[in-house]
Amino acid sequence: MRRTRALPALAAVTLALALGACGASDDGAADGAGADLGLVTGGTLTVATEGTYRPFSYHEDGSGELVGYDVDVARAVADELGLDVRFQETQWDAIFAGLDAGRFDTIANQVSITPDRQAKYLFSAPYTVSTGVVVVKDGDSSIHSFDDLAGKTTAQSLTSNWYQLAQDSGAQVQPVEGWAQAVALLEQGRVDATINDSLTYLDYVNEHGPSGLAVAAHTEDTSRSALVFTQRHDALAAAVDDALAKLAADGTLAELSQRYFGEDVSK
């Protein structure tokens, strides 16, 4: 869904002046790095994303158009600000270094808001909120909480934080390589449950339809993901916050959520 909405003339001028100030040094001279690297240059917002992270940022059929929930949110934000958008696909391990170096203006790649990151970066209002969930076979009445996992067997990747949560809940863990293998074992009745992010479960159901699986419990803690900026781009971060507020109010974020997850995950 692309919506072209130009900013009112005064707002556009104000935003342009504020963003232009990001590339200026204290003595009024142009900031060489910012000018060379094209921060919000020519009316274009440059957004870093992996392009390999379904359903958030990926290519249709592996090589088609770049699509995904985060991609569409970034496009909608740019439209709201009257900017074009350019995506720069970047591996996760290098994505924050690229932001620090000014190779792009922001990251749209399910970046979780954490205290360590907040100490160094600016975050927009979150556009994704998720929990951890215990997934069981539909109809299983033996598990209603994480405490009920004691003595049960769960399928978990050993490198995930869900593995530790399963162990802390008293479960015996069957190691797997990822979600697909965990689901297969659960469907075959070889494990009692698996713990994962609620977005992973919703994406699976949205893609496959009725799955014979159900959510038995949610974590109390939530994970919030947002667009991220360097500290020197506070004007851009504030403008994006305003855009996200409008997109929430007019139902755009809810509509995008429904498209990719079958329910509103934006709040």
N, C-alpha and C positions, 0 to 999 in steps of 0.2 A: 504494500500500500504506500504509494508516494503521494504526498500532499505538498503542493508548491504554494507556500504562503510567504510573501515578502514582508519584512518588517515595516512598520510605519516609518515614514521618512526620518523623523526625529530619532526614533529608537535605533534605526539602522546606523545613523551618523554617530550616535552615542556609543553603540557597540563597536563600530569601526575605530573610533578614537581610543576606546579602552583597550581593544586588542592591539592596536598599533603601539600603544604605550608599553606593551609587554616586550617589544623588540628594541626599546630604547634604553641607553645607559643613563646613569644618574646625571651626567653632564650634558645630556640632551643629544649626544651623538648616537647614531644607529648602533645597536648591538650587532656586531658582525656575525656571531653564530646564529642568532635569531633570524637575521636578514637572509643569510645564506641558506638556512634550512627551511625557510618558507612557512613559518608559523602563521596559520590562517591567512595565507597569501592569496590574493586574487579572488577573495570570496570563497575559498575552498577549505573545508575542515578535513584534515588528514587524520585518519583513524587507524590504529594498529589492531589487528586481530589475527588469530591463527589460521583460519580457513580450513581447519581439519578437526573441528570440535563440534560435532553434531549434538544437539540441534541448534547450537548457539551461533556457529560460524563455520560454514562448510560449503562445498560445491555440489550442485545438483548432479547426480550420476557420476560423481567423482571428478568431473572435469568441466561441468557447466557453470552457470552463473553463481557467483558468491551469494549465499542466502543464509538465513538463520535468524533466530530471535534477536541476538545482540546486533546483528547487521541491520535488521529492520528498525530497531530502536535508534541506532545511530543515524540512519537515514531520516527517520522522522524528526529527530532533534535538529539535524542540519536544515531540513525543510522549514521547521518552525523558526529557525534563526535567519532564514533567507540565504543560506549558504549551500554551495555544492558540497559533495562529500567524496573523498578519495580514500579507498581502503589500501593499507599497506600490510600485506600478509607477513607475519613475523613469528618465528618459533618462540614458544613460551619462555624458554631459558634466556632469551635475548630481549624480551619485550620491554622490561623496565629500563634496561640500559639504553634502549633506543629512545624511550621517552625522556630520560635524563639528558641524552645527547641532542634532543630537539628534532629528531627525525620525523616525529609526528606530534600532533596536538593532544591526543588522548588515546586511551585504550578502551576498546569495547570487547571484552573477552571473559565475562563472568569473573571479574576481579573482586574477590571478597574484601570487605572492609574489616581490617584488623588493626589493633592498637599499634603494632610495629609499622604498618604501612601508613597509618594516619600521622605518625610522627614525622614522616618524610614527604607525603604527598597530600594533595587535596582530592576529595571525593565529591561527586555529585550526590544528590539524593538517590537512594537505592531504587533500581528498577526491577530487581528480582529479589524475592524473599523465599527461602526454602528451609526445610527442616530435615533431620535424619528420620528415616522410617524403617520399621520392621515390616518386611513383606513376607507373607505366608500364602499357602494355597487357600483359595476361596473356600470358606466353610470350616476352616480349622478354628475350633473354639478353645484350644488349649493355650493360646498366646494372646494376651491382651495388653501386655506392658513389657518393658525391657527386663523387669524382674522375672517374668515368666520364661525368659531365655535360659535360666539356670538349668543345666543338665541337658539342654537341647543342642542340636547341631546346626550351625549356620555356615553358609558358604561365603567366604570373604577373600578379597585380594590381600595378601600379606603386607603390601606396601601402602594400604589405605588407612585412614584414621578410623574407618568403620571396623577394621580388624581389632583395634584396641578396645573399642566400645563393646564389641561382642565378647571379648575376653573379660572385660570388667563386669559384664552382665552375667558371667558364669557359664557362657556357652562354650561348647567344644567347636573349634573352627576347622572346617574343611577348606584347605587352600584352593583358590581358583585364580584364573588369570584376569577375570573381569566380570562385568554384569551379565553378559550373555551366557557364560558358563554357569554362573550362580543360578540364573533363571532355569537353565536346563536341568540342573540337579534338583531344584525345588519342584519343578513340574514332574520329574521322575520319582519324587518322593524319597530321594536319597539324602536330603537335608530337610530340616524343619522350617528354616527361615533364612533370609539374608537381610542385612542392613545396608542401606545405601541412601543417597540423597533423594528427596522427594521428587526433584525435577527429573532424575533418571527414570524413576518409576512412571511418572506422568507421560514422559516422552515415549516410553515403551508402549503404554496403553494407547496413547494417541496414534501411534504408528501401526500397531497390530490389532487394535480393537479389543473386544473382550478377551482377557488373557487367562482367566482361571486363577488369577492372583488377587490378593487384597492387602491393604495396609492394616496392620494390627495395632501399631502404636507409633507415635511421633515423639521426637525429642522436644524438650522444653526450649532449648536454645535454638535460635534461628541463625542462618547465614544470610547476609545481605550483600548483594553485588551491585556495583555502580561504575560509572565512568570515572577515570582517574586522570589527574593533571599534576604537573609540577607546581611547586609552591609559587613560582613567579607568574603563573597564569590564573590568578584569582579572578580577574575580570571575565575570562572565558568560562571558568567554573561557575561563576554566579549566573552568567547568561544561560548556560546549559541547565542549571537548576530551574530557572524560570521556564525554560522550554519543557522540561520534564513535568513540571507542575501543570502546565497547560495540556500536555498530552495525557496526563492522568485524569484531569477534569473533563476532557472531551471524550474519554473512553478509548483513545487510541492504544494505550498500553494494555488495557484489558482485552481489546480486540486482538492485538498481537499475541498476548498470552494464550488466548483461546485457540488461536491458529496452531501454535506449536505444542501446547500442553493440555488443551481441553479444559482449562480453568484459569482463573486470574492468579498469576504468580507474581504480579507487580507490587503487591502490598501484603 
